[in-house]
């Protein structure tokens, strides 16, 4: 009986740090290194991923941005077309934007991006993913698996959604 009481007290005292730690584990540390391509992953709702990709491009992180998303937003436009329009509005020239419009998941983002890069000359042998902070560890994991034998290093830089996703006490907020 004493062990059960001790166990329940331990759970009560430790559930917050454990759940918060699990959420923070989803965020992979940013690694900003010269890259051959910035890979802008779809799935955003407020343009912050696109803004971060444009910021990194303008800072000289990479000479090209691959917009990776096959999601249909409506009967007349796709997510990737919206992202490209915002990139252009933010000053990224059309010739430095490459579209990948078949992917419907993070795994397919990686798979179709690898296909796009096949046969291209890479100077840094590196790509940098741009996605929401809570999506970085999962994206890095998937891309590194798909690119495992390619000789291409995969890094990421997080964007932060305007729709706040809370990592601390996330269970108290529906969106988080």
Secondary structure, 3 states (H helix, E strand, C coil): CHHHHHHHHHHHHHHHHHHHHHHHHCCCCCCCCCCCEEEEECCCCCCHHHHHHHHHHHCCCCCCEEEECCCECCCCCEHHHHHHHHHHHCCCCHHHEEEECCCCCHHHHHHHHHHHHCCCCCCCCEEEEEEEHHHHHHHHHHHHHHCCCCCCEEEEEEECCCCCCCCCCHHHCCCC
